[in-house]
Amino acid sequence: MSDWLPFLIYAFFAAVIPATMIMGSFLFATRPTSRTKQRMIPFESGVSDGPPAQDRRFTVSFYLTAMLFILFDIEIVFLYPLAIQLDALGWFGLIEFLTFIAILLVAYVYVWKKGALEWH
């Protein structure tokens, strides 16, 4: 039983935390007023945007920013295992780590200079 105890504790918290969040959202959520019910307006973060526009389009910079976020986020995922095993890899791992960081920095500076991170 002692081998299963950490798994059972983890499973308990994995079930209780989402269930608590869902129950809390039902208990503490604000109820829509009759005005928002009548017009069926999307209501988000306390700001009413008005009636939804069917053909409202996003600019290209929105998609570019999203793709850059995903790109740099995925590269962080590759850094984590390398950082964990850095001691076992020795000098080779350190050189690979620094090379990867240098490539990331060059890409980040390039994107920054192109103005892709500016929001218009």
C-alpha positions as a Markdown table, in Angstrom:
| # | Residue | x | y | z |
|---|---|---|---|---|
| 1 | Met | 0.0 | 0.0 | 0.0 |
| 2 | Ser | 2.9 | 2.4 | 0.7 |
| 3 | Asp | 3.9 | 2.2 | -3.0 |
| 4 | Trp | 0.5 | 3.4 | -4.1 |
| 5 | Leu | 0.1 | 6.2 | -1.5 |
| 6 | Pro | 1.8 | 9.0 | -3.5 |
| 7 | Phe | -0.3 | 8.0 | -6.5 |
| 8 | Leu | -3.5 | 8.0 | -4.4 |
| 9 | Ile | -2.7 | 11.4 | -3.0 |
| 10 | Tyr | -2.0 | 12.8 | -6.5 |
| 11 | Ala | -5.2 | 11.3 | -7.8 |
| 12 | Phe | -7.2 | 12.8 | -4.9 |
| 13 | Phe | -5.8 | 16.3 | -5.6 |
| 14 | Ala | -6.3 | 15.8 | -9.3 |
| 15 | Ala | -10.0 | 15.1 | -8.7 |
| 16 | Val | -10.7 | 17.6 | -5.9 |
| 17 | Ile | -9.1 | 20.7 | -7.3 |
| 18 | Pro | -11.0 | 20.8 | -10.6 |
| 19 | Ala | -14.3 | 19.8 | -8.8 |
| 20 | Thr | -13.8 | 22.6 | -6.3 |
| 21 | Met | -13.2 | 25.1 | -9.1 |
| 22 | Ile | -16.3 | 24.1 | -11.0 |
| 23 | Met | -18.4 | 24.2 | -7.8 |
| 24 | Gly | -17.0 | 27.6 | -6.9 |
| 25 | Ser | -17.8 | 29.0 | -10.4 |
| 26 | Phe | -21.4 | 28.0 | -9.9 |
| 27 | Leu | -21.6 | 29.4 | -6.3 |
| 28 | Phe | -19.8 | 32.7 | -6.9 |
| 29 | Ala | -20.6 | 33.5 | -10.6 |
| 30 | Thr | -22.6 | 36.6 | -11.3 |
| 31 | Arg | -26.0 | 36.0 | -12.7 |
| 32 | Pro | -26.8 | 37.7 | -16.1 |
| 33 | Thr | -29.1 | 40.6 | -15.9 |
| 34 | Ser | -32.3 | 40.8 | -17.8 |
| 35 | Arg | -30.7 | 43.3 | -20.2 |
| 36 | Thr | -27.9 | 40.9 | -21.3 |
| 37 | Lys | -30.4 | 38.0 | -21.5 |
| 38 | Gln | -32.7 | 39.9 | -23.8 |
| 39 | Arg | -30.0 | 41.0 | -26.3 |
| 40 | Met | -27.9 | 37.8 | -26.0 |
| 41 | Ile | -24.7 | 39.8 | -25.9 |
| 42 | Pro | -21.5 | 38.0 | -25.1 |
| 43 | Phe | -20.3 | 39.3 | -21.7 |
| 44 | Glu | -16.6 | 38.9 | -20.9 |
| 45 | Ser | -14.5 | 40.3 | -18.1 |
| 46 | Gly | -17.0 | 43.0 | -17.2 |
| 47 | Val | -16.9 | 44.6 | -20.6 |
| 48 | Ser | -19.9 | 44.5 | -23.0 |
| 49 | Asp | -18.8 | 44.7 | -26.5 |
| 50 | Gly | -22.2 | 45.2 | -28.1 |
| 51 | Pro | -23.8 | 42.9 | -30.5 |
| 52 | Pro | -21.5 | 40.3 | -32.0 |
| 53 | Ala | -20.2 | 41.1 | -35.5 |
| 54 | Gln | -20.5 | 38.2 | -37.9 |
| 55 | Asp | -17.7 | 39.3 | -40.2 |
| 56 | Arg | -15.3 | 40.8 | -37.7 |
| 57 | Arg | -11.8 | 39.7 | -38.8 |
| 58 | Phe | -8.5 | 39.7 | -36.9 |
| 59 | Thr | -5.5 | 41.4 | -38.3 |
| 60 | Val | -2.4 | 39.5 | -39.5 |
| 61 | Ser | -0.4 | 40.9 | -36.6 |
| 62 | Phe | -2.7 | 39.0 | -34.2 |
| 63 | Tyr | -1.9 | 35.7 | -35.9 |
| 64 | Leu | 1.8 | 36.5 | -36.1 |
| 65 | Thr | 1.9 | 37.3 | -32.4 |
| 66 | Ala | 0.1 | 34.0 | -31.6 |
| 67 | Met | 2.5 | 32.0 | -33.8 |
| 68 | Leu | 5.5 | 33.6 | -32.2 |
| 69 | Phe | 4.2 | 32.9 | -28.8 |
| 70 | Ile | 3.7 | 29.2 | -29.6 |
| 71 | Leu | 7.1 | 29.0 | -31.2 |
| 72 | Phe | 9.0 | 30.5 | -28.3 |
| 73 | Asp | 6.8 | 28.5 | -25.8 |
| 74 | Ile | 7.7 | 25.2 | -27.5 |
| 75 | Glu | 11.4 | 26.1 | -27.5 |
| 76 | Ile | 11.1 | 26.5 | -23.7 |
| 77 | Val | 9.8 | 23.0 | -23.6 |
| 78 | Phe | 13.0 | 21.8 | -25.3 |
| 79 | Leu | 15.1 | 23.8 | -22.8 |
| 80 | Tyr | 13.7 | 22.1 | -19.7 |
| 81 | Pro | 15.0 | 18.5 | -20.3 |
| 82 | Leu | 18.3 | 19.8 | -21.4 |
| 83 | Ala | 18.6 | 21.9 | -18.2 |
| 84 | Ile | 17.7 | 18.9 | -16.1 |
| 85 | Gln | 20.4 | 16.7 | -17.7 |
| 86 | Leu | 23.0 | 19.4 | -18.0 |
| 87 | Asp | 25.1 | 18.0 | -15.2 |
| 88 | Ala | 25.1 | 14.5 | -16.7 |
| 89 | Leu | 26.0 | 15.8 | -20.2 |
| 90 | Gly | 29.0 | 17.7 | -19.0 |
| 91 | Trp | 30.8 | 20.2 | -21.3 |
| 92 | Phe | 29.0 | 18.9 | -24.4 |
| 93 | Gly | 25.6 | 19.6 | -22.8 |
| 94 | Leu | 26.8 | 23.1 | -21.7 |
| 95 | Ile | 27.9 | 24.0 | -25.3 |
| 96 | Glu | 24.7 | 22.7 | -26.8 |
| 97 | Phe | 22.7 | 24.6 | -24.2 |
| 98 | Leu | 24.5 | 27.8 | -24.9 |
| 99 | Thr | 24.2 | 27.3 | -28.7 |
| 100 | Phe | 20.5 | 26.8 | -28.4 |
| 101 | Ile | 20.1 | 29.9 | -26.2 |
| 102 | Ala | 22.2 | 31.9 | -28.8 |
| 103 | Ile | 19.9 | 30.7 | -31.6 |
| 104 | Leu | 16.9 | 31.7 | -29.6 |
| 105 | Leu | 18.3 | 35.1 | -28.9 |
| 106 | Val | 19.2 | 35.7 | -32.5 |
| 107 | Ala | 15.6 | 34.8 | -33.5 |
| 108 | Tyr | 14.1 | 37.0 | -30.8 |
| 109 | Val | 16.2 | 40.0 | -31.8 |
| 110 | Tyr | 15.3 | 39.4 | -35.5 |
| 111 | Val | 11.6 | 39.3 | -34.7 |
| 112 | Trp | 11.9 | 42.4 | -32.4 |
| 113 | Lys | 13.8 | 44.4 | -35.1 |
| 114 | Lys | 11.2 | 43.4 | -37.7 |
| 115 | Gly | 8.5 | 44.9 | -35.5 |
| 116 | Ala | 6.5 | 41.7 | -35.1 |
| 117 | Leu | 6.1 | 42.2 | -31.4 |
| 118 | Glu | 4.6 | 45.7 | -31.8 |
| 119 | Trp | 0.8 | 45.8 | -31.3 |
| 120 | His | -1.0 | 48.2 | -33.6 |
